[in-house]
Amino acid sequence: MRILVVEDGREKISRIIQIFSDLKITNFCIETDTKQAIKVAKSVKFDLLITDIVLNGERRGYEMLLELGKRNIRIPTIVYSVTPLSKESLKALEEANWPIEAQVMDSAVLKQMIQQRL
């Protein structure tokens, strides 16, 4: 499984890397800004995307998902954020047929979600 992570918080990145290590996942890419994440997603096929919602830079996490959708790139997504998606954001993603699998705030739940996909 190839995973794209879009996260700019060092602590959360460390937790995600620990989860990957625990699950023996080695095929992943971590991007800290949405612009670079979009470039990578255009050139590499990913099986799962894990993203934060509140990111520094020109786009928020859900805006990045909408931009990818406009480019016909859809990756099953786990939103890993203490900030849940707003009703408006969820509606926009649903209208774009974006494959949101879950919204999680806890790293233990994230680990379970990833483990179920292995």
N, C-alpha and C positions, 0 to 999 in steps of 0.2 A: 504494500500500500504506500502510495506517495501522498504526503500531506504538505499543504501550504499553510503556514501560520502567519497571520498579520497581527502584530502586537508591538507596542512601543514601550511597554513597562518592563523594566529589567527584572523585577521580582516575579512577575507572571511568566516572563520568558524562561526564567530559571525553573519555575514549577513545571512548565510544559516540557522542557528538556528532561527533567527528572522523570516525568511520566513516560516519555518516549524511551528513556533508558530502562525504566522498570519493565516496559512492555517489549523491549528489544526492537524498537522501531528506529531504523537508521536512515530511511529514505524520506527526508523532510527538508523544507526550506523555510527559513524565518525571515520575513520582511518587516521592517519597522515603519514603513510608510505605504500608503495605498497606491501611489503612483508607480512605485517599483513593483508592488505586488501585482498590479494589472499587467505590467510588462512581462513579468515572469509567467503569469497565468496564460498569457497569449502564446507563449512559446513552449510550455511544458504541460502535459496532461496530469492533473491531480485527481486523486480519488476522494479527498476530503479537504475542506478548508475550515480552519479554526480562526475566528476573527474577534477582535474587540470591537466595540461600537464607538467609543470615544478614543480617537487617535489624533495625534498632532499632524498637521499638514493640511493639504487643500481639500481632502474628502474625509468624511466620517465613514465608519465601517459599512453602514447600510448603503451609503452613496456609492461606495466601491462595488458592492454587490450589484446594484442597479446598472452601473457602468459596464461591468462584466456581462450582464444579461443583454445589454444593447449590442454587445460584440458577439452574441450567441455563445458565450462561455458560461456554462452552469456547472457548479461544483457542489455536491452535497455539503452543507455548512452547519457547523456548530458555532453558535455565538457564545463566546466565553467572556462575559462582561458583568461587572457589578451594576451596570446601567442597562436595564432591559430595553428592548426595542419599543418605541412608542406605537400606539395603535395605528397612527398614520404611516409609520415606517413599515409595520407588518403588512398593512393593506397594500402599500406600493409594491412590496416584495411578492405578495400573493398574486397581484395583478400581473407581475412580470414572470410568474411561474418559477420563482426562485426556490430551490430545494432546501429550505431550512429544516434541519433535523431536530434541533433542540436549542434552547437558550439555557445556559448553565452559569452559575456564579461560583460554584465550589470546585476546586481542583479534583477532589475525590470523585465527584459526579462526572467531571470531564473524563477522568481516567476510565470509569466504568463505560461511558459512552464509546470511547475509542476501543476499548477491549471487546465490546460487543461486535464491532465491525471487523475485527481480525479473524 
